[in-house]
């Protein structure tokens, strides 16, 4: 075996070790009901963020783990909260608008009465 073959073998071995570390970390987080994030995995494993995004095998495992994790619908919950808040604000503004329209009507009536008295 020449130097090149040794180097290729070494790189493949290191890559396989990194994949195993990443898989083990994902499994560990799932088993311990921890919320899985790439940042959390980087912190736990010492691997780079790019590794989790660029390594196809790890990326697929990570995506499956994220999909199977309960409560991963954070954006749906956030949207529901925002929708509820906006609906409440819309209701409040509708009430305020009705009050202002009523006040405007009264003021216009008062203007007509006051103009009639002046002439």
N, C-alpha and C positions, 0 to 999 in steps of 0.2 A: 504494500500500500504506500502511495506517495503522500507528500504533505497535503496536497489538495484534497485527497480522499479523506485524510484524517480530519482536516478542517471541516469538511462537509458533514462528516459523521458527528463531530463535536457540536456543530451548530444545530443539527437536527436533534441531538440529545438534549441540548439546552432548551430548545423550543418545546419539545415534548414535556420537559420538566415544568416549564412555565404554564403550559396548557393544563397539566395535572394540578398545579398550585391553584390556578384560576377555577377549575372545576370543583376542587375541594372547598375553596372559599365560598363559592356559590351554594354548594350543598350545605355547608356549615351554616350559612346565613338563613337558608330555607328551613333547616331543621330547628334552628333556634328562634324561628319566627321574627327574624330581623328584617327590616325593610331593606331590600336590595337596591343599591345605587352604585353607579360606576365609581363615584368618589369613595364610597364605603369600601368597595372592593380594592381600590388603589391603596387605601390606607391599610387594609387588612393584609394585602399580599406584597405590597412594595412594587408591583408591576405598574407600568405606565397606563394612562387613560387610553392612549392610542392602541395599546395591545388589546384591550377589551373591545374596541371598535373595529380594528383592522383584522384581527385573527378571526376568520370566518367560523371556525369550529366553536370558539369561545363565544362569539357573538350570537350564534344560534342557541347555544345553551343558556346564555344570559337572557335572551328574548323569551325563551320558553319559561324560564324561571320567573321572569317579570309577569308574564301572562298568567301563570298559575298562582301568583301571589295574591292573596285576598287583600282587598282595599287598595289595589293599584289603580283604581279609577279616580285618582286625585283630581284630575282635570274636570271630570264629570261632577264631583262634589263641589268643586270651586265654582263651576258654571251654575250649578243649582243655587248656591249661596248668593252669587251675584245676581241671578235672575230674581230671586226672592227680594233682595234689597232694592233692585231697580223697580220691581212691581210695587213695593211699598212706597217708594219715593214717587212713582207715577201717581199712585192713589192720593198721596198727600198733596202733590201739585195740582191734581184735579180738584180737590176740595178747596184749595187756596184760590184757584182760578174762578171757581163758582162764587166764592165770597167776594172776590174783587169785581166780578161782573155785577153782582147785586149792589155793591157799594157804588159802582159807576152809574148804575141805573138811578139810584137815589140821588146822587150828586147832579146828574143831568136834569132830573125832575126839579131839584132845588134851584138850579140855574134858571130854568124856565119860569119858575114862580118868582124868583128875585128880579128877573128882567121885566116881568109883567108889572111889578110894583114900581119900578123906576119910571116908566113911561106914563 
